[in-house]
Amino acid sequence: MEQRPQVLARAVEGDADSFSSLLEPLLDQAYRLAAVMLNDRSSAEDAVQEAAIKAWRKVRQLRGDSGSLRPWFLSIVANECRMARRTRWWSVIKLADVKSPAAEEPESHSDLHRALLRLTPDERLPLVLHFYLDLPLEELARTLGVSQSAAKSRVYRAARRLRDDLTIEEVF
Amino acid sequence: MSNDDFRRELGHTFDDVAGSPSSNLRDRVRSAVTQAPEARGPYWIAGVAACVIAVLIVGVLYVANRPNPPSLVAGGHETPSASPSPEATASPSAQPTAVPTQSALPPFVCGSTTWAPSQPASTPYTEHISDLRTGVHSGYDRLTITFDRMPGQVEFHPQSGTAFTLSPSGMRATLKGKNGILIVMQGTDMHTSYSGPTDVVTGYSGLAEVRRVEDFEGVVQLGLGVNGAACYRAFYLGSPARLVIDVQTAS
């Protein structure tokens, strides 16, 4: 089987198939990240697809080895989600589809679920990366584009919004 | 809620929110990536086009804002303080080449005048005199001062007698001729690019002598000794930047 660095090298040289094969193992995580950030499964798939195209166009800018690929791609997905939320069509469609608070937070949802959805997408991002995708702290920090200590702080701060008696030792 | 319970419930919550991706997501992405290279060209071309446009804009701005040597008399506006004298009848000189026709030249004047740039420089600068030339023409003798660029304000002060005060020494110098014209040029020096004589005795019937009276702290004064009335006309020429002073003579 072909070594991953060689596939990456071919992808950087412009081989779309190599790039797709590198991306495929990351698509599930990328989708989950986008779905939680956007709270919309269909939009999440659109965001992942758009992020994949952008990543392909920027693949020459990828620094480091193939281990850099995941945080690099997830950061593009997160940016795409931010863009999607800012885009006008998003606002227009969502405004037309406004739900009542009761419908937004059905009784079947747990308090934690409701608390999670009350967070902003950027507050959900470190939680997803840490608690859901189980990214190591180094990758988490690279995805957020901050230092490891800052990444720790962001995860802890967001987790405290869900449960205020958490200590940082319980989070990490 | 214990820490483990919190983590477990949070995991379930994330699952509830996200669900699973549709089965065709991989195909969608692969297809999109495969088709994407065609889109790379326009992006690349757009980048190059943006650079070219930026270079053009910078070039246009540079050309529009660079110091503008006027091609004819346009270097300043005249604020005459004297009445004009009868216009000379001489034909245009062969030198400098861009001298306008006689009818387009300003009239001779016998009083003080001040020339100031119509568009003052945004930053103070010092222009360098690079050459002095004199010549004889029918009806006038000509002094041509060549600059790197057009100077700032220029004043002309006719006077009786040819005694001038040298600056900064304060000594007096008497030039040839009967009357004089003092030319004061601000923002100019006559020692950076100029290596010719600073005192020229011409022997002409009108312009008898040209002498540097001051070249100090960005101000150059030239004293002209003239044999007849201290009547003159002055104008700018471009390419190269020149200040032309014609001293009126009898014929």
Interface residues (C-beta under 8 A of the other chain):
Chain A: G14 A16 D17 F19 S20 L23 E24 L27 D28 Y31 R32 A35 V36 N39 R41 A44 E45 V48 Q49 A52 I53 W56 R57 H109 S110 L112 H113 L116 L117 L127 V128 F131 Y132 L162 R163 L166 E170
Chain B: M1 N3 F6 R7 E9 L10 G11 T13 F14 D16 V17 A18 G19 P21 S22 L25 R26 R28 V29 R30 A32 V33 T34 A36 P37 A39 R40 Y43
